[in-house]
Amino acid sequence: QPVPARWPGPVGTPATSSGTGSSSRRCGWCRPATVLAPVVAAAACFGPRRRRCRLLGAREFGRAAPATPAVPSGLAGTRRHSDGRLRRSTVAAGSDVEDAASKMVFCFDFDGVVCDSVNESSTTAWMHAKELWPSASLGKSPEPFLGPMRQVRPVVETGWENTLLIQILSEAGVGEVRQQQKGGGAMRQMPGVMPAYGMGVTEDTGTRGGSNQVTDMICRTVLNDWESMRDKRLQELALEPQALIKEFGEVRDKWMAKNTESWLARNQPYEGVPDIIDAMMSRGAEVFVITTKQRRFATTLLKDFGLEFPDDHLFALEDGPKTEVLKSLLAREEYAGKTFHFIEDKLSTLRKVAKDPDLGAVQLHLAEWGYCTEKDRKVVSASIVDGVSILNIKGLESLGVPEPWIY
């Protein structure tokens, strides 16, 4: 995937506002006298809450990150961080923003709203698939799967579904090695290239931005008919969702135990979202995260993004459906009369909430920056789904308040 301009260069490379290296910029969180240069790349950072210094790439408080992550080829993605302090609103205390904040409750989905986790979940699914089906044609790296998996990510509700998607894509040929007449006719793996044999196509359709016509065909089928495909595949393979949930979490645990930094590197915060959440909380708004991710993983990532959530403000897979969580929050006496906002990137989830008469007071927002399709965005923009509005990052910056949460 292309690297956004906000991210600095490789680990240890000082960042500038343009995303390129510089040996003269100082870090606002580090010792005032510290000049960022390769020779001091491992300097300790004394930022708020002892957070990772965003200008020092993967360097954590007081120590350097591992030089070479011990993970399969293609998994050791560079840890990237935005290049500045948390952006805070300059509005004075007691302002209209704080008055409005005290009357609001914000509920955020996590994957696709706060965190871009598709590369991590796809990699975990690839590892899981290799355990379940050792003889499957999964290749030596998950890299060929990352492009197609991003295309089909909108259908995923819970992490284990990614494993079935990997299996479907592998059967279609993603991850296969194709002949390349280069030098002595060596075989090499081509990310995103799917052999056309067995798919009713008479020739290799080649690459097109990490994809091809056959891959697109498979992805469109998944996007249009995933629920029936998923249920049929579960029945054919005699698999149980609860067992897959447990195994999927165990694969993540093993990866994190082996190389936490590598695992974190595959999860990236959406620019500005952690800053806005932090500002909302600091202004007095109640902020919750409601996710289908297992609690231990969501907690680790929130801390990595610099967000410290009380345990009772994080609802995870273990806590039940999102509709039930929202009902329980609405029923709390301390939130009586407050305005509820639910920010979610999965339109089917928003539809469920919109149809529930007990949740009519919740204002619903489709996060257009997340894992939703162009069709989803058009449906919401056309007001086809009652009570659901489309939301971009700029809109989130001022959601519910007269002035932006951050500057």
C-alpha positions as CSV (number, residue, x, y, z in Angstrom):
1,Q,0.0,0.0,0.0
2,P,1.2,3.5,-0.7
3,V,2.7,5.3,2.4
4,P,0.8,8.4,3.3
5,A,2.9,11.6,3.3
6,R,2.3,12.0,7.1
7,W,4.5,9.1,7.9
8,P,8.3,9.4,8.4
9,G,10.8,7.3,6.5
10,P,12.3,4.0,7.6
11,V,12.7,3.2,11.3
12,G,15.2,5.5,12.9
13,T,15.0,8.1,10.1
14,P,14.0,11.5,11.5
15,A,10.7,12.9,10.2
16,T,9.8,16.2,8.8
17,S,6.4,17.6,7.9
18,S,6.8,16.3,4.4
19,G,7.7,12.8,5.5
20,T,11.4,12.9,4.4
21,G,14.5,12.7,6.6
22,S,16.2,15.6,8.2
23,S,19.0,15.9,10.7
24,S,18.0,19.2,12.2
25,R,14.4,18.8,13.4
26,R,13.9,18.4,17.2
27,C,11.3,16.2,18.8
28,G,8.8,18.1,20.9
29,W,8.5,15.2,23.3
30,C,12.2,14.4,23.8
31,R,14.9,16.2,25.7
32,P,15.0,19.8,24.5
33,A,18.7,19.5,23.6
34,T,18.2,16.4,21.5
35,V,18.8,16.9,17.8
36,L,17.5,14.1,15.8
37,A,20.3,12.5,13.8
38,P,21.2,8.9,13.1
39,V,23.9,9.0,15.8
40,V,21.2,9.6,18.5
41,A,18.3,7.7,16.9
42,A,17.9,5.5,20.0
43,A,17.7,8.5,22.4
44,A,15.1,8.1,25.1
45,C,11.8,10.0,24.6
46,F,10.1,11.7,27.5
47,G,6.7,12.3,25.8
48,P,3.4,12.4,27.6
49,R,2.5,9.0,29.2
50,R,5.9,7.7,28.1
51,R,4.6,7.2,24.6
52,R,6.7,6.2,21.8
53,C,8.5,9.1,20.2
54,R,6.8,9.6,16.8
55,L,9.9,11.1,15.3
56,L,12.0,8.2,16.3
57,G,10.0,5.6,14.4
58,A,9.9,2.3,16.2
59,R,12.0,3.5,19.2
60,E,10.1,3.0,22.5
61,F,10.7,4.8,25.7
62,G,14.3,4.3,26.7
63,R,15.2,1.6,24.4
64,A,15.6,0.8,20.7
65,A,13.4,-1.5,18.7
66,P,14.7,-4.9,17.4
67,A,16.9,-4.4,14.4
68,T,15.6,-7.4,12.5
69,P,12.2,-8.8,13.4
70,A,12.3,-12.6,13.4
71,V,9.3,-13.1,11.2
72,P,8.7,-14.7,7.8
73,S,9.8,-12.7,4.7
74,G,7.4,-9.9,4.1
75,L,6.0,-9.6,7.6
76,A,8.5,-7.2,9.1
77,G,6.7,-4.0,8.1
78,T,8.3,-0.7,9.2
79,R,6.7,0.9,12.2
80,R,5.5,4.3,11.2
81,H,4.1,7.2,13.4
82,S,2.7,10.6,12.7
83,D,5.2,13.4,13.1
84,G,4.1,15.6,15.9
85,R,2.4,16.0,19.3
86,L,-1.3,15.2,19.9
87,R,-3.2,18.0,18.3
88,R,-5.3,19.7,20.9
89,S,-8.0,22.3,20.7
90,T,-6.9,25.8,21.8
91,V,-10.4,26.6,23.1
92,A,-10.3,28.0,26.6
93,A,-11.7,26.0,29.6
94,G,-15.4,26.5,30.2
95,S,-16.0,27.1,26.5
96,D,-19.0,26.0,24.4
97,V,-17.0,23.0,23.3
98,E,-16.7,21.7,26.9
99,D,-20.3,22.5,27.6
100,A,-21.3,20.5,24.5
101,A,-18.9,17.7,25.3
102,S,-20.4,17.1,28.8
103,K,-23.7,16.3,27.1
104,M,-22.4,13.7,24.6
105,V,-21.5,10.0,24.5
106,F,-19.3,8.8,21.5
107,C,-19.1,5.1,20.7
108,F,-16.4,4.2,18.2
109,D,-15.9,0.9,16.3
110,F,-12.2,0.0,16.3
111,D,-11.1,-1.8,13.2
112,G,-11.8,0.4,10.2
113,V,-12.5,3.5,12.3
114,V,-9.6,3.9,14.8
115,C,-7.2,1.3,13.4
116,D,-6.3,0.2,9.9
117,S,-5.6,-3.4,10.8
118,V,-6.3,-5.3,7.5
119,N,-2.6,-6.2,7.0
120,E,-2.3,-7.6,10.5
121,S,-5.6,-9.6,10.4
122,S,-4.7,-10.9,6.9
123,T,-1.3,-12.0,8.0
124,T,-2.7,-13.7,11.1
125,A,-5.3,-15.4,8.9
126,W,-2.5,-16.6,6.6
127,M,-0.6,-18.1,9.6
128,H,-3.9,-19.6,10.8
129,A,-4.6,-21.1,7.4
130,K,-1.2,-22.7,7.2
131,E,-1.9,-24.4,10.5
132,L,-5.3,-25.6,9.4
133,W,-4.4,-26.7,5.9
134,P,-0.7,-27.5,5.8
135,S,-0.9,-28.8,2.2
136,A,-2.7,-25.8,0.8
137,S,-1.0,-23.6,-1.7
138,L,-0.4,-20.6,0.6
139,G,3.1,-19.7,-0.5
140,K,6.0,-18.6,1.7
141,S,4.7,-15.1,2.5
142,P,1.3,-13.5,3.1
143,E,2.2,-10.6,0.9
144,P,0.4,-11.8,-2.3
145,F,-2.8,-11.9,-0.3
146,L,-2.7,-8.4,1.2
147,G,-4.1,-6.6,-1.8
148,P,-7.1,-8.9,-2.4
149,M,-7.8,-9.1,1.3
150,R,-8.0,-5.3,1.5
151,Q,-10.6,-5.5,-1.3
152,V,-12.8,-8.0,0.5
153,R,-12.3,-6.6,4.0
154,P,-15.7,-4.8,4.1
155,V,-17.5,-8.2,4.5
156,V,-15.6,-9.2,7.6
157,E,-17.4,-8.8,10.9
158,T,-15.1,-11.0,13.1
159,G,-11.4,-11.8,12.7
160,W,-11.8,-15.6,12.0
161,E,-13.6,-14.9,8.8
162,N,-10.3,-13.7,7.4
163,T,-9.0,-17.3,7.6
164,L,-11.8,-18.5,5.3
165,L,-11.1,-15.7,2.9
166,I,-7.5,-16.6,2.7
167,Q,-8.5,-20.2,2.0
168,I,-10.9,-19.2,-0.8
169,L,-8.2,-16.9,-2.4
170,S,-5.6,-19.6,-2.1
171,E,-7.9,-22.1,-3.9
172,A,-8.2,-19.5,-6.7
173,G,-4.5,-19.3,-7.0
174,V,-3.4,-16.3,-5.0
175,G,0.0,-17.1,-3.5
176,E,1.0,-19.5,-6.3
177,V,4.4,-19.2,-7.9
178,R,4.2,-18.5,-11.6
179,Q,6.9,-19.0,-14.2
180,Q,8.9,-15.9,-15.0
181,Q,11.4,-16.1,-17.9
182,K,14.1,-14.1,-16.2
183,G,17.7,-15.1,-16.4
184,G,17.6,-18.9,-16.3
185,G,13.9,-19.2,-16.1
186,A,13.8,-18.8,-12.4
187,M,10.5,-19.1,-10.5
188,R,9.6,-16.1,-8.3
189,Q,6.6,-15.2,-6.3
190,M,4.5,-12.3,-7.7
191,P,2.4,-10.5,-5.2
192,G,-1.2,-10.1,-6.3
193,V,-0.8,-12.3,-9.4
194,M,-3.3,-15.1,-9.7
195,P,-2.7,-17.9,-12.3
196,A,-5.7,-18.0,-14.7
197,Y,-5.9,-21.8,-15.1
198,G,-9.1,-23.4,-13.8
199,M,-10.9,-20.1,-13.8
200,G,-12.3,-20.1,-17.4
201,V,-9.6,-17.7,-18.5
202,T,-7.2,-18.7,-21.2
203,E,-4.2,-16.6,-20.3
204,D,-2.6,-14.9,-17.3
205,T,-4.2,-11.5,-17.0
206,G,-1.1,-10.0,-15.4
207,T,-0.9,-7.4,-12.7
208,R,-2.8,-4.2,-12.4
209,G,-1.8,-2.2,-9.3
210,G,-1.3,-5.4,-7.2
211,S,-4.4,-7.1,-8.7
212,N,-5.8,-8.6,-11.9
213,Q,-9.1,-9.4,-13.6
214,V,-9.4,-12.8,-12.0
215,T,-8.7,-11.5,-8.5
216,D,-11.2,-8.8,-9.0
217,M,-13.8,-11.3,-10.1
218,I,-13.3,-13.4,-7.0
219,C,-13.4,-10.3,-4.8
220,R,-16.6,-9.1,-6.4
221,T,-18.2,-12.5,-5.8
222,V,-17.2,-12.3,-2.1
223,L,-18.4,-8.8,-1.7
224,N,-21.8,-9.7,-3.2
225,D,-22.5,-13.0,-1.5
226,W,-20.2,-13.4,1.5
227,E,-22.7,-14.7,4.0
228,S,-23.9,-17.6,2.0
229,M,-20.3,-18.4,0.9
230,R,-19.1,-18.3,4.5
231,D,-21.8,-20.5,5.8
232,K,-21.4,-23.0,3.0
233,R,-17.6,-23.1,3.5
234,L,-18.0,-23.7,7.3
235,Q,-20.4,-26.6,6.6
236,E,-18.1,-28.1,3.9
237,L,-15.0,-27.9,6.1
238,A,-16.9,-28.9,9.3
239,L,-15.6,-25.9,11.1
240,E,-17.1,-24.1,14.2
241,P,-16.9,-20.3,14.5
242,Q,-16.1,-20.5,18.3
243,A,-13.2,-22.9,17.7
244,L,-11.9,-20.6,14.9
245,I,-12.2,-17.5,17.2
246,K,-10.1,-19.3,19.8
247,E,-7.5,-20.5,17.3
248,F,-7.3,-17.1,15.6
249,G,-6.6,-15.5,18.9
250,E,-3.9,-18.0,19.8
251,V,-2.1,-17.4,16.5
252,R,-2.1,-13.7,17.3
253,D,-0.8,-14.5,20.8
254,K,2.1,-16.5,19.4
255,W,3.0,-13.8,16.9
256,M,3.0,-11.1,19.6
257,A,5.0,-13.3,22.0
258,K,7.6,-13.9,19.3
259,N,7.8,-10.3,18.1
260,T,5.5,-7.7,19.5
261,E,7.0,-4.8,17.4
262,S,6.3,-6.7,14.2
263,W,2.7,-7.3,15.2
264,L,2.2,-3.6,16.1
265,A,3.8,-2.6,12.8
266,R,1.0,-4.2,10.9
267,N,-1.6,-2.1,12.7
268,Q,-1.8,1.6,11.9
269,P,-4.0,4.4,13.4
270,Y,-6.0,6.4,11.0
271,E,-4.5,9.9,11.0
272,G,-6.2,12.2,13.4
273,V,-8.6,9.8,14.9
274,P,-6.7,9.0,18.1
275,D,-6.0,12.7,18.5
276,I,-9.7,13.5,18.2
277,I,-10.7,10.8,20.7
278,D,-8.1,12.0,23.2
279,A,-9.4,15.6,22.8
280,M,-13.0,14.4,23.3
281,M,-12.1,12.7,26.5
282,S,-10.0,15.6,27.8
283,R,-13.0,17.9,27.2
284,G,-15.3,15.8,29.3
285,A,-17.2,13.7,26.7
286,E,-17.8,10.0,27.4
287,V,-16.0,7.9,24.8
288,F,-16.4,4.2,24.4
289,V,-14.9,1.7,22.0
290,I,-17.2,-1.1,20.9
291,T,-15.4,-3.8,18.8
292,T,-15.6,-7.4,17.7
293,K,-11.9,-7.7,18.4
294,Q,-10.8,-9.7,21.5
295,R,-10.2,-7.4,24.4
296,R,-6.5,-8.1,24.9
297,F,-5.6,-7.1,21.4
298,A,-7.8,-3.9,21.4
299,T,-6.3,-2.9,24.7
300,T,-2.7,-3.3,23.5
301,L,-3.3,-1.3,20.3
302,L,-5.2,1.5,22.1
303,K,-2.2,1.9,24.5
304,D,0.2,1.8,21.5
305,F,-1.8,4.7,20.0
306,G,-1.5,6.7,23.2
307,L,-5.1,6.2,24.3
308,E,-5.8,5.1,27.9
309,F,-9.3,3.8,28.2
310,P,-10.9,2.7,31.5
311,D,-11.8,-1.0,31.3
312,D,-15.5,-0.2,31.5
313,H,-15.2,2.0,28.4
314,L,-14.0,-0.8,26.1
315,F,-16.4,-3.4,24.9
316,A,-14.9,-6.2,23.0
317,L,-15.9,-9.5,21.3
318,E,-16.4,-11.1,24.8
319,D,-19.1,-8.5,25.7
320,G,-21.7,-9.5,23.1
321,P,-23.3,-7.8,20.0
322,K,-22.9,-4.1,19.4
323,T,-26.6,-3.5,19.5
324,E,-26.9,-5.0,23.0
325,V,-23.9,-2.9,24.2
326,L,-25.5,0.3,22.9
327,K,-28.8,-0.6,24.7
328,S,-26.9,-1.2,28.0
329,L,-25.2,2.2,27.7
330,L,-28.5,4.0,26.8
331,A,-30.1,2.5,29.9
332,R,-27.5,3.9,32.3
333,E,-29.0,6.7,34.5
334,E,-25.9,8.8,34.3
335,Y,-26.3,9.1,30.6
336,A,-29.9,10.1,30.6
337,G,-30.6,13.1,28.3
338,K,-27.2,12.8,26.7
339,T,-26.7,12.6,22.9
340,F,-25.3,9.3,21.6
341,H,-23.1,9.1,18.5
342,F,-22.1,5.7,17.0
343,I,-19.2,5.8,14.5
344,E,-18.9,2.6,12.5
345,D,-17.5,1.6,9.0
346,K,-19.7,-1.5,8.4
347,L,-23.0,-0.5,6.9
348,S,-24.7,-3.8,7.8
349,T,-24.0,-3.1,11.4
350,L,-25.5,0.4,11.1
351,R,-28.6,-1.0,9.5
352,K,-29.1,-3.4,12.4
353,V,-28.9,-0.4,14.8
354,A,-31.2,1.7,12.7
355,K,-33.8,-1.0,12.6
356,D,-33.9,-1.5,16.4
357,P,-36.6,0.7,17.9
358,D,-34.8,0.7,21.2
359,L,-31.8,2.5,19.6
360,G,-33.7,5.2,17.8
361,A,-32.0,7.9,19.9
362,V,-28.5,7.0,18.7
363,Q,-27.1,9.2,15.9
364,L,-25.4,6.9,13.3
365,H,-22.4,7.7,11.2
366,L,-20.7,5.7,8.5
367,A,-16.9,6.3,8.7
368,E,-16.1,6.7,5.0
369,W,-12.3,6.3,5.7
370,G,-12.8,2.7,6.9
371,Y,-13.6,-0.6,5.3
372,C,-16.8,0.3,3.5
373,T,-17.4,0.1,-0.3
374,E,-18.1,2.8,-2.7
375,K,-21.6,1.4,-3.0
376,D,-22.0,1.7,0.8
377,R,-21.0,5.4,0.6
378,K,-23.4,6.1,-2.2
379,V,-26.3,4.4,-0.4
380,V,-25.7,6.5,2.7
381,S,-25.1,9.7,0.8
382,A,-28.4,9.2,-1.0
383,S,-30.2,8.9,2.4
384,I,-31.5,5.4,1.5
385,V,-30.8,4.2,5.0
386,D,-32.8,6.2,7.5
387,G,-30.9,7.7,10.3
388,V,-27.4,7.1,8.9
389,S,-25.1,9.9,7.8
390,I,-21.8,9.7,6.1
391,L,-18.8,11.0,8.0
392,N,-15.3,11.9,7.0
393,I,-12.3,12.8,9.1
394,K,-12.9,16.5,8.8
395,G,-16.5,16.0,10.0
396,L,-15.3,14.0,12.9
397,E,-13.0,16.8,14.0
398,S,-16.1,18.9,14.7
399,L,-18.7,16.2,15.4
400,G,-21.3,17.5,17.9
401,V,-19.4,20.7,18.9
402,P,-19.4,24.3,17.6
403,E,-15.6,24.4,17.2
404,P,-13.2,21.7,16.2
405,W,-12.0,19.2,18.9
406,I,-8.4,19.7,17.6
407,Y,-6.7,22.4,15.5
